[in-house]
Structures are given as structure tokens and as C-alpha cells.
Amino acid sequence: MPDRDFYEVLGIPKEATADQIKKAYRALARQHHPDLNPENKTQAEVKFKEVQQAYDILSEPEKRQLYDRFGHAAFESGSAGPRAGATEWAARGAGGPGGPGFENFDFSHIFNQQPGAATNFHFENEDQSGGGMFDELIGRMRGGKAPRNKPRGPRPGQSVEANLAIAFVTAVSGGETSVDLSREGGKIESLVVKIPPGVESGAKLRLKGRGEPGEKGAPAGDLVIQVEVLPHPYFQREGRDLKVEVPISIGEAVLGAKIGVPTLSGSKTMPIPPGSSSGQKLRLRGQGVPASGGKPEGDLFVQLKVVVPKNLDEPSKKLIEQFAELNKINPREGLW
């Protein structure tokens, strides 16, 4: 657990909204992502993990409330992963042992006590699976018979949740990345996660048996990873398709040309038809999200952007004037 304040790590005030927290996390995760900092990967990794851990706590209302009250001490038990910590404790404490519907029920008269008096309960042969005195009490309250205590086997381990930010290209093409889990005793376990091609933000990946260990050899819980895809400098995604904006000159737009355009697999040569305009879209088939999971491959749409020179010399202005005189058009005709 880092010593730095989580709000300070994300650069946000303590009264920040959920949207402000998410916006700050996205910007910092992209800035410090190891894949985007190959020249200083080790330092970027440290910063990235710090940002990830701060977001893991502050993005969940229950964990944030615990952190605001107790600081780092609320998550130093070492018994859970990056998205666990005090979550289970908070969930149980919030509703009380009776669960929903028992918040306003006064049990004091059942135990011959005055409302509000301190009570120390001792359950012999306490069974956390739900057996014991409370089952008997609730059964009688409902008019039924007290259930018999049934022997139970060892409890399986609890599942652990984590957030994972991945680079855009890794999300589209698939690949591997790592996630660090804080195990019991403060031990850090690094797991390699396989990213399937075409994964999107909000998707959840489940790693069987990578959660908390079960009791006495019972199966371990799962690790559930929620994916956050970082934005790309120039690619955008629309379903299975990708989009990229490519600037072209006036000459290329008017006369046509063959230019290089970026794709996930490197630069590809693409013909620009004569008379192309800004905003026009050209398609490169099969250059979008790769086929996976029974879904077909997507396409890459190249959106043209005609770039006009800002500073023209006199001869160039004369040529443009002559061109305009010879090619009189009104591009706004019929729009209004």
C-alpha cells in the first residue's frame, strides 16, 4: 500500500465526483502505461500501478468511504487483491447480519435487553454458512420448525475483482499483459493475462481459481478483471471497424494520388480518387478488428482531411484564382 494520498496520486480534490475520478484515471493511466513508455518502462510501471491502486479504491463508493474514514489502514489486512480489500467487510457491515428487511427490527426484547444496550453475543459451534441460533430464531419467527444443523464442507475461496487498463492495440489485436495481486501477508503475485482480440472497455475477463484460496483444500475463487481500453493517438473504434483521419494536400485531392495510410499491421498504400473532398471516407477491407469468437473481421475507414496552405506567395495565388475562374462551382448550392 503506497504512502501517498490516493487523491494526491490522481490529482483530484477529496470532493471529486465519480466522473472526475474516472477522467483523471484515464489520463494518468495512458500517460504512465508501460507500453507507451518503452524508454522508461520500469518507472512507468511503478507510476501506473500507483494510479491503478488509487482508482481501484476511489472508484467504488464503499471502499472510498472506508478510505476517507480510516485511510490506508482500512486496506492493510493483506487478505485480498486489488479490487477486494475491505469490500466484503463493508458489504456485511452495511446491512447487518439480518440482511435486507431487518434494518429496523429490534432484537433487544428477544434477548431480554433494553433497546440500545450493549450486547456481546457468543455462538457455540458458530457456523458462518447460516446455521445456528439465527436460523433457529428466524425459523420460529416464520412459524416453522427450527432447522437441524447440517454439516457443511470446507468453504470455497472468494472471488477477487480488479481493474486493468490496456493499450488500444492490445485490446484490438489481442496479446498478453500482467496484473499484480496483493496476497495474504503482503506478498505480491504477478499474473499474466491473455487478452482476446476485440475486447472492449467494460468487458470482464474471468481467471478460474486465481482468487482467494478455499478452506481445507476447497476450490479457490476466481479473479474477475474489468477491462479499461486506453485511447489511441489516431485510431478510433466503431464496433468491429476502425477509423483513422488522414490529411491530404489540395493537389492530391484534386488530381488523385497513392498515399500511405496507417493500419494495425503497418503502413498500407491506398489510392485517392481524383476530386476527393474533406470528410470523404475510403474503406480498407479486413484491416479493422481481427476475426475472433465467431465474429468476422472489421474494416478500416480512412477519412480524408484536405489541408490548405496558410501562406501563399503571389504566383500561387494567381494560379488559384485562375483555377477558380476555370472551375466555377458553388459547393453550398441546394444545402439551404
Secondary structure, DSSP 8 states (H G I E B T S, - for coil): --SS-HHHHHT--TT--HHHHHHHHHHHHHHH-GGG-GGGHHHHHHHHHHHHHHHHHHTSHHHHHHHHHHGGGGG-S--S-TT-TTHHHHHHHHH-TT-TT-TT---TTTTT--TT-------TT--TTS-SHHHHHHHHHTT----------------EEEEEEE-HHHHHH-EEEEEEEE-GGG-EEEEEEEE-TT--TT-EEEETT-SS--GGG-----EEEEEEE---SSEEEETTEEEEEEEEEHHHHHH-EEEEEEETTEEEEEEE-TT--TT-EEEETT-SS--BTTB----EEEEEEEE--S---HHHHHHHHHHHHHS---TTTTT-
